[in-house]
């Protein structure tokens, strides 16, 4: 139960949790966006963000591209007694692994902006200063999160035969990783790379896939970075769409629907005959966009490999 002395976010969480467990909000139903929660309950955007993050941590809701934040299918199998109201956290010894798991969950739910020492201390039930025994500052924490995320990807020692199959494999593993952790693309950099063991191992694996082709080392490195850049670029669009839906409560389909009249008027003018024939989902299906980009990139690199071979 919650009382008048509870923080506002807990009262809102309790109300939404009750509506979900009572069946008023069913699996697949959309929850109010961050801005809608802030406006309806008269709270700050940060408080509204914490509401959705708490419900995600409880496993009651999940972000879904094209629909915003929705009730998960798992709630249909849960009884109200399985989700008691959150009690004040019990202080306990804090381990580095537990800290990283908690920070990862917070980042998955609300992005890197939601990760703060104060927020993590509250989630873990410890004093904020105890966190600094494990990480010196947030930048170090983010570096550790990136290392842990890439550590989730298992790369075979040798990989499939042929450079193209190897590059295809690592690109798809990275795409799946970015889909699982939407914050990840914003945490990596090409010019100031994070020198973590797992991320470095992934780069080394890619270079081994290209070794023996007779390419200059500079070309091999640029290929490794360009391939990763392709994944990150499309993954950033996925992250942007998730954030936009959470903040506005408008899905991508709803956004286009609201602009359909203007788009039809623009295309009916006859000035853009080719654009008028484009299928509606050609630019919005990000998985298809990734597949196309990866295939065409590997086609282009194959031409370079062939040209370098003839030149040699």
VOSEVEX-315523 format. One record per residue (C-alpha): x, z, y; residue in three letters. Coordinates in pm, 1 decimal. Layout:
N
SITE         X         Z         Y  residu
SITE         X         Z         Y     ala
...
//
This chain:
312
SITE         X         Z         Y  residu
SITE       0.0       0.0       0.0     unk
SITE      98.2     -37.3     361.1     unk
SITE      27.6     182.8     657.2     unk
SITE      24.3     168.6    1032.2     unk
SITE     387.1     272.7    1046.4     unk
SITE     506.1     -18.8     832.1     unk
SITE     690.6    -308.0     994.9     unk
SITE     454.0    -594.4    1094.9     unk
SITE     599.8    -831.5     838.6     unk
SITE     509.7    -595.5     553.6     unk
SITE     146.7    -577.9     662.5     unk
SITE     127.4    -957.1     678.5     unk
SITE     301.6    -989.9     341.4     unk
SITE      56.9    -742.2     187.3     unk
SITE    -240.9    -939.5     321.3     unk
SITE    -113.3   -1276.2     198.5     unk
SITE      -0.3   -1128.9    -134.5     unk
SITE    -348.8    -985.5    -185.0     unk
SITE    -512.4   -1320.7    -110.6     unk
SITE    -284.0   -1488.9    -362.7     unk
SITE    -332.4   -1234.7    -641.0     unk
SITE    -707.5   -1215.6    -582.1     unk
SITE    -728.9   -1591.2    -633.1     unk
SITE    -835.6   -1673.1    -278.5     unk
SITE    -513.8   -1874.0    -247.7     unk
SITE    -458.9   -2063.2    -570.7     unk
SITE    -149.5   -2237.0    -714.4     unk
SITE     -68.4   -2537.9    -501.7     unk
SITE    -256.2   -2411.9    -194.6     unk
SITE     -59.2   -2430.4     128.1     unk
SITE      25.6   -2115.9     320.2     unk
SITE      27.0   -2100.2     699.6     unk
SITE     348.7   -2227.3     857.5     unk
SITE     593.4   -2000.9    1040.2     unk
SITE     442.5   -2092.5    1375.2     unk
SITE      86.6   -2048.9    1248.6     unk
SITE     169.3   -1701.2    1116.6     unk
SITE     337.3   -1609.3    1444.7     unk
SITE      38.0   -1729.0    1645.9     unk
SITE    -234.1   -1583.4    1420.3     unk
SITE     -79.8   -1237.3    1380.4     unk
SITE      86.9   -1224.6    1720.8     unk
SITE     440.3   -1172.6    1588.1     unk
SITE     777.2   -1328.7    1661.4     unk
SITE     891.0   -1641.5    1478.6     unk
SITE    1168.6   -1440.6    1312.5     unk
SITE     907.0   -1198.6    1175.0     unk
SITE     694.2   -1485.9    1048.1     unk
SITE    1000.4   -1639.3     882.3     unk
SITE    1066.2   -1310.4     704.8     unk
SITE     708.0   -1305.4     576.8     unk
SITE     751.0   -1637.0     395.4     unk
SITE    1099.3   -1540.4     276.9     unk
SITE     965.0   -1217.2     126.0     unk
SITE     685.6   -1399.1     -54.1     unk
SITE     941.0   -1648.1    -189.6     unk
SITE    1162.9   -1364.3    -308.2     unk
SITE     859.3   -1223.0    -490.5     unk
SITE     814.7   -1558.7    -665.4     unk
SITE     469.3   -1611.0    -515.8     unk
SITE     537.5   -1918.0    -302.5     unk
SITE     786.5   -2202.8    -286.1     unk
SITE     877.2   -2477.6     -36.9     unk
SITE     760.8   -2823.0    -141.6     unk
SITE     846.6   -3145.9      37.2     unk
SITE     523.2   -3313.3     146.9     unk
SITE     318.8   -2994.1     129.4     unk
SITE     504.2   -2715.9     314.3     unk
SITE     508.7   -2367.4     158.5     unk
SITE     265.6   -2347.6    -133.7     unk
SITE     154.8   -2091.6    -392.1     unk
SITE     356.8   -2126.9    -713.4     unk
SITE     197.2   -2205.5   -1047.8     unk
SITE     344.0   -1881.8   -1189.4     unk
SITE      97.8   -1670.3    -992.5     unk
SITE    -184.8   -1778.1   -1222.1     unk
SITE     -23.3   -1574.3   -1500.7     unk
SITE      48.4   -1261.1   -1299.7     unk
SITE    -166.7    -953.4   -1264.9     unk
SITE    -192.1    -765.2    -938.5     unk
SITE     -21.6    -465.4   -1098.3     unk
SITE     286.7    -679.9   -1160.2     unk
SITE     353.0    -698.2    -788.3     unk
SITE     328.1    -356.9    -626.9     unk
SITE     385.5    -329.7    -255.0     unk
SITE     752.0    -314.3    -166.3     unk
SITE     881.9      39.1    -156.3     unk
SITE    1171.4     155.8      59.9     unk
SITE    1491.4      33.5    -102.9     unk
SITE    1689.4     284.3    -304.3     unk
SITE    2052.6     308.9    -198.1     unk
SITE    2290.2     218.7    -477.5     unk
SITE    2645.4     105.1    -534.6     unk
SITE    2686.3    -250.7    -410.7     unk
SITE    2877.5    -509.2    -611.8     unk
SITE    3014.5    -834.8    -473.1     unk
SITE    2824.5   -1044.4    -727.0     unk
SITE    2495.7    -873.9    -641.4     unk
SITE    2562.7    -930.6    -271.4     unk
SITE    2621.4   -1303.2    -326.4     unk
SITE    2310.8   -1339.8    -543.6     unk
SITE    2098.9   -1176.7    -275.9     unk
SITE    2253.8   -1383.8       2.9     unk
SITE    2195.3   -1699.8    -201.6     unk
SITE    1827.7   -1611.9    -247.3     unk
SITE    1785.4   -1546.4     124.5     unk
SITE    1957.9   -1876.5     211.5     unk
SITE    1746.2   -2071.2     -40.0     unk
SITE    1430.0   -1926.3     109.4     unk
SITE    1503.0   -1942.3     480.6     unk
SITE    1826.4   -2134.9     536.1     unk
SITE    2162.2   -2008.4     657.3     unk
SITE    2010.4   -1882.3     983.4     unk
SITE    1813.9   -1628.5     781.9     unk
SITE    2134.1   -1485.2     633.0     unk
SITE    2261.7   -1194.2     840.5     unk
SITE    2441.8    -873.8     754.1     unk
SITE    2146.9    -668.4     878.5     unk
SITE    1899.5    -869.1     668.4     unk
SITE    2115.8    -844.2     356.7     unk
SITE    2163.6    -470.5     404.6     unk
SITE    1785.8    -426.3     424.6     unk
SITE    1731.6    -636.6     112.2     unk
SITE    1998.7    -447.3     -81.0     unk
SITE    1900.9    -101.7      41.5     unk
SITE    2246.0     -18.7     174.2     unk
SITE    2400.7      48.8     512.6     unk
SITE    2520.3    -265.7     696.5     unk
SITE    2876.5    -136.3     713.2     unk
SITE    2898.9    -124.7     334.5     unk
SITE    2877.7    -505.9     325.1     unk
SITE    3204.3    -539.1     513.6     unk
SITE    3390.8    -393.6     219.4     unk
SITE    3315.3    -720.1      39.7     unk
SITE    3314.7    -982.9     319.0     unk
SITE    3476.9    -964.7     661.5     unk
SITE    3208.6   -1166.2     844.4     unk
SITE    2929.9   -1418.4     794.2     unk
SITE    3165.5   -1717.9     787.4     unk
SITE    3346.3   -1568.1     490.9     unk
SITE    3012.9   -1498.2     324.4     unk
SITE    2903.9   -1861.5     368.6     unk
SITE    3232.9   -1977.7     218.8     unk
SITE    3170.1   -1755.8     -82.3     unk
SITE    2816.6   -1892.4    -114.5     unk
SITE    2943.9   -2251.2    -112.8     unk
SITE    3198.0   -2163.2    -380.4     unk
SITE    2927.4   -1996.1    -590.9     unk
SITE    2689.8   -2290.7    -548.3     unk
SITE    2941.6   -2552.3    -660.6     unk
SITE    3032.7   -2319.5    -944.0     unk
SITE    2683.9   -2380.0   -1085.0     unk
SITE    2776.9   -2743.4   -1158.3     unk
SITE    2943.9   -2806.3   -1492.0     unk
SITE    3170.9   -3110.9   -1493.8     unk
SITE    3299.1   -3237.4   -1830.8     unk
SITE    3674.8   -3228.2   -1874.6     unk
SITE    3703.3   -3603.7   -1920.7     unk
SITE    3360.3   -3733.8   -1829.6     unk
SITE    3200.4   -4058.7   -1944.5     unk
SITE    3424.1   -4365.0   -1985.5     unk
SITE    3484.3   -4574.6   -1675.1     unk
SITE    3527.3   -4481.7   -1309.3     unk
SITE    3174.1   -4591.5   -1215.2     unk
SITE    3004.4   -4369.0   -1472.1     unk
SITE    3216.1   -4074.9   -1357.9     unk
SITE    3134.1   -4122.9    -989.2     unk
SITE    2767.6   -4168.6   -1075.4     unk
SITE    2772.3   -3842.0   -1271.1     unk
SITE    2929.9   -3624.8   -1000.4     unk
SITE    2712.1   -3775.1    -726.3     unk
SITE    2396.4   -3694.7    -921.8     unk
SITE    2515.0   -3342.3   -1000.1     unk
SITE    2577.3   -3285.8    -627.7     unk
SITE    2237.6   -3433.2    -538.0     unk
SITE    2063.5   -3194.9    -776.6     unk
SITE    2267.7   -2907.0    -633.3     unk
SITE    2165.7   -2990.5    -275.9     unk
SITE    1801.1   -3015.8    -382.3     unk
SITE    1829.0   -2668.4    -535.6     unk
SITE    2006.7   -2523.2    -231.3     unk
SITE    1880.1   -2708.5      80.4     unk
SITE    2117.1   -2509.8     305.5     unk
SITE    2426.7   -2641.0     128.0     unk
SITE    2474.5   -2974.8     313.5     unk
SITE    2504.7   -2791.7     645.7     unk
SITE    2768.1   -2556.0     509.0     unk
SITE    3025.8   -2819.2     414.2     unk
SITE    3251.9   -3013.4     648.3     unk
SITE    3475.9   -3318.1     612.1     unk
SITE    3709.2   -3244.2     902.2     unk
SITE    3736.9   -2868.1     839.6     unk
SITE    3681.4   -2841.9     464.8     unk
SITE    3616.8   -2511.8     291.6     unk
SITE    3915.1   -2459.0      63.3     unk
SITE    3729.3   -2285.0    -216.4     unk
SITE    3835.6   -2306.0    -581.6     unk
SITE    3522.4   -2476.9    -712.1     unk
SITE    3482.9   -2726.9    -426.9     unk
SITE    3851.3   -2818.3    -453.7     unk
SITE    3810.2   -2862.1    -828.8     unk
SITE    3524.1   -3107.0    -769.6     unk
SITE    3738.9   -3314.1    -534.5     unk
SITE    4023.3   -3314.1    -787.7     unk
SITE    3779.8   -3425.9   -1059.8     unk
SITE    3671.0   -3720.3    -844.1     unk
SITE    4030.6   -3820.4    -774.3     unk
SITE    4106.3   -3812.8   -1148.0     unk
SITE    3814.4   -4050.5   -1200.7     unk
SITE    3986.2   -4296.8    -965.9     unk
SITE    4338.9   -4241.6   -1090.2     unk
SITE    4485.8   -4540.0   -1270.3     unk
SITE    4294.3   -4804.6   -1072.2     unk
SITE    4600.2   -4893.9    -870.0     unk
SITE    4445.8   -4776.2    -544.1     unk
SITE    4642.1   -4610.0    -264.2     unk
SITE    4595.2   -4233.0    -253.5     unk
SITE    4440.7   -4261.5      93.7     unk
SITE    4174.9   -4498.0     -44.6     unk
SITE    4100.1   -4260.5    -331.0     unk
SITE    4053.1   -3968.4     -92.1     unk
SITE    3831.3   -4172.3     139.4     unk
SITE    3618.7   -4278.0    -156.0     unk
SITE    3576.3   -3916.0    -266.9     unk
SITE    3470.5   -3815.4      85.2     unk
SITE    3241.4   -4116.4     133.8     unk
SITE    3064.5   -4057.3    -196.3     unk
SITE    3007.1   -3693.5    -106.0     unk
SITE    2896.5   -3799.0     242.7     unk
SITE    2628.5   -4023.9      94.3     unk
SITE    2482.1   -3731.0     -97.9     unk
SITE    2499.7   -3494.3     198.1     unk
SITE    2340.8   -3740.5     442.4     unk
SITE    2026.8   -3788.7     236.3     unk
SITE    2017.6   -3418.8     142.2     unk
SITE    2018.4   -3326.3     512.4     unk
SITE    1697.2   -3525.7     553.4     unk
SITE    1542.2   -3324.0     270.5     unk
SITE    1643.6   -2998.5     441.3     unk
SITE    1514.2   -3119.6     777.7     unk
SITE    1178.6   -3208.1     626.4     unk
SITE    1143.2   -2868.0     458.5     unk
SITE    1218.9   -2693.3     788.2     unk
SITE     979.0   -2916.7     983.0     unk
SITE     693.6   -2845.8     742.9     unk
SITE     759.6   -2472.4     750.4     unk
SITE     771.6   -2462.2    1130.8     unk
SITE     475.4   -2690.1    1204.2     unk
SITE     257.7   -2656.8     894.9     unk
SITE     228.0   -3037.5     891.0     unk
SITE     335.6   -3220.9     577.8     unk
SITE     516.0   -3553.7     592.4     unk
SITE     199.8   -3731.6     478.7     unk
SITE       4.5   -3551.7     749.1     unk
SITE     263.7   -3644.1    1011.0     unk
SITE     237.2   -4012.2     925.5     unk
SITE    -141.3   -3994.3     903.4     unk
SITE    -158.2   -3862.3    1259.3     unk
SITE      47.9   -4159.0    1376.3     unk
SITE    -111.8   -4425.5    1161.9     unk
SITE    -328.2   -4560.4    1442.8     unk
SITE     -31.7   -4605.3    1676.4     unk
SITE     179.8   -4757.9    1397.9     unk
SITE     -91.8   -5006.5    1303.2     unk
SITE    -138.0   -5104.4    1666.2     unk
SITE     237.1   -5155.7    1707.8     unk
SITE     274.3   -5362.8    1391.8     unk
SITE     -41.8   -5565.4    1454.7     unk
SITE     111.3   -5700.1    1774.5     unk
SITE     298.5   -5960.4    1572.7     unk
SITE     634.4   -5864.3    1724.4     unk
SITE     755.9   -5703.3    1401.8     unk
SITE     632.9   -5923.7    1112.7     unk
SITE     890.0   -5797.5     859.6     unk
SITE     830.0   -5429.7     931.9     unk
SITE     457.5   -5491.1     887.9     unk
SITE     520.0   -5576.1     519.9     unk
SITE     722.9   -5261.8     438.8     unk
SITE     556.4   -5030.1     180.1     unk
SITE     451.1   -4694.3     320.6     unk
SITE     690.5   -4488.0     107.6     unk
SITE     996.8   -4713.3     137.2     unk
SITE    1161.4   -4482.5     390.4     unk
SITE    1000.3   -4149.4     301.0     unk
SITE    1084.6   -4134.1     -71.8     unk
SITE    1420.2   -3958.7     -35.0     unk
SITE    1494.6   -3958.4    -407.5     unk
SITE    1452.4   -4336.0    -412.8     unk
SITE    1666.7   -4362.9    -100.4     unk
SITE    1942.7   -4167.5    -274.4     unk
SITE    1919.5   -4387.7    -583.2     unk
SITE    1942.6   -4703.5    -373.0     unk
SITE    2230.5   -4574.5    -161.8     unk
SITE    2430.3   -4460.6    -464.8     unk
SITE    2384.5   -4789.0    -651.2     unk
SITE    2477.7   -5005.7    -351.8     unk
SITE    2776.5   -4785.7    -268.1     unk
SITE    2913.8   -4815.6    -621.5     unk
SITE    2853.6   -5192.8    -612.6     unk
SITE    3060.8   -5215.1    -296.4     unk
SITE    3338.7   -4997.1    -434.8     unk
SITE    3347.7   -5209.6    -751.5     unk
SITE    3417.4   -5513.0    -531.6     unk
SITE    3704.3   -5325.3    -368.7     unk
SITE    3848.3   -5224.2    -705.7     unk
SITE    3829.3   -5585.5    -823.7     unk
SITE    3995.6   -5712.2    -507.2     unk
SITE    4274.8   -5455.8    -530.0     unk
SITE    4328.3   -5549.1    -893.8     unk
SITE    4367.3   -5918.4    -812.9     unk
SITE    4598.6   -5835.6    -523.5     unk
SITE    4813.5   -5623.8    -755.8     unk
//
